[in-house]
Amino acid sequence: MTRRKRTTLIVSLTVAALLIAVGVAYAAGAFPDVDPSDVHAADIQWAADNGVVNGYTNGNFGPYDNITRGQAASMFKNYDDFANQGAADGTAGCKECHNDTTLITGKQATWAESNHGENESFVRATSAGCAGCHSGGAFSKMIAAGQNPSTVSAGDPDPTRQGCRACHQIHETGTGADWALETTAAVALFAAPGETFDGGKGNLCANCHQPRRTFPAPNADGIITGISTHWGPHHGPQSATLLGTAGAAADGGTLDGSPMFHYTGVADTCVGCHTPAVRSHLFGADLSVCKTCHPGAENFDINGVQTETQTRLDALAKLLAAEGLLELEDPAATSNIDGHPAVTEAPENQAVALYNWLYIAHEDKSKGVHNPAYTKAMLDAAFEALGQ
């Protein structure tokens, strides 16, 4: 290979890598000689849209022509202009986000301390049943395909944590518009037909924070089967709690309830409460939001809701353990009692009580804050089902 050919090849590969690194899915169409199905079509279109490439005077691009030193220099110059001065539409380009402020680093720091960034639940995403929510990459693909967690048909062979790219449209425009959420469309709860969560930006969260199942029907003998350590609404019925649905009624079936003000009156629901301006990407609830309606609040136990809920959960856990339905982590514990199902099947009334305990204690985890009235109704139904 001659020195000139080697240089041309190196430049070609460098430019190709550059375009791939910054390119995203744009519809091809700027150049008639670029096949829309070509693997590089989207990257070429992005580069054309942002003034990095202009094509020949005859309108063609010549996707597989050799690149001259002059053409390569022009591309690098045009890309530098885009990155440092702004995109073709006048926006600030890459520097709008990648600058010397803490715009990105501050969010990354708090995200790394959150459950989304810190725990290892993403490793479960190699299975199809978990991939849609446990892998950031699989979540993005699920949303793009218009799917829900129950319709994802394959696991993610290379799962990732739920990072920036899972929630935001990163590197689709190369500007601050990339902070737009992947979706804010209303979410039909796939396990609860007829129920739809429509909470603004919180809809993004509801795609995964919804129950995977509701209380099942018993068999001919009145027995609920299929109970396991992953039984109950698993995982994350927070959206259903806000709506007041997916709990078990005392006589079986779904317990009817009503939406909570946290759903109807808080702007953007989940996002409004869990991504405040200060250290927003910890995703913990922000007490300052509560103080809008509860100015004297010193913690989340407003009007004693959390204390009452936990006290009743502990009492219910003891009853379930006495019936042999729940294996307690610490049999000597008298408060904040925790445990896991100890059976694989149970009579319907006992299963109702176990299901509601799991819903509140293991899955929703707000200790009643998300919907005090519905949480109380679920606990009432559980005690009634046990004859208490």
Beta strands, then each sheet from edge to edge (+ up, - down):
strand 1: 187-188
strand 2: 196-197
strand 3: 223-225
strand 4: 326-328
strand 5: 339-341
strand 6: 345-347
sheet 1: 1+ 2-
sheet 2: 3+ 6-
sheet 3: 4+ 5-
end
